[in-house]
């Protein structure tokens, strides 16, 4: 028996909650153990590129302070840490923040698959959502406050973009601009929303004013927000150093490269037609600035860096631009 929309939302959100809970409470985190401490977190995330990822950091510290108002016995969670300075309260704050946005992200995935532009069978929709949720969960051996929330804003932008392409209304464009602004305050990877918008606008309109005008509005919104935060802090840091050669020499990073390759191919294997494949390629080409920065300043073993590209490619693989007519 097929589930209705409400039932699918319940399934997807419960799956997201359950998987995330297992990841956080059934495994010992080695990779991110050093930041599971209030002072260590403040030291790392108030400097360099991290200081501009404001929104998620604020949410995390708010949750931490809120938990401080309760007399919680954290021993009931039976947490074991690899770093003696790790705080159960900080770890629980990460869990609550990321699980909240994981659930919201799962809900948006369902709504995207329920649009008329998403061409897939009932079973295919559920499987694609499940694969997406499990892949995001797998990437959380790196615990940061801004990744999961950035996926939510990116996919919410995707959903609103689909609605804009149907109506081309000023109201929908304003909504997209607001999402872009909030997303950029959260993390600069919001630039991928521009790549996504350019891909679908070009697929529908070509190089016409219907494509160029909304892109200009969204691009200006991103640029003003991006540089505005740096001007306010009187700093223009864009990365924390060159890791390019390490990404091609260290075994763990080579494993990360393998992940990038495999999950780059996967959306092509499930794409509905050549037009969808072309959109995936265009999206990646437009995302080259982000990809270059990942290779230059990121650690490829942190597979979370490819997740936003993967999520967009997955949903592009079944999005039919012709139905926007």
Helices and strands as residue ranges (DSSP letters): H 5-25, G 33-35, H 38-45, G 48-52, H 54-67, G 74-77, H 88-113, H 122-138, G 139-141, H 147-167, H 170-186, G 188-190, H 191-205, H 209-233, G 246-248, H 251-270, H 274-286, H 288-297, H 304-316, G 321-324
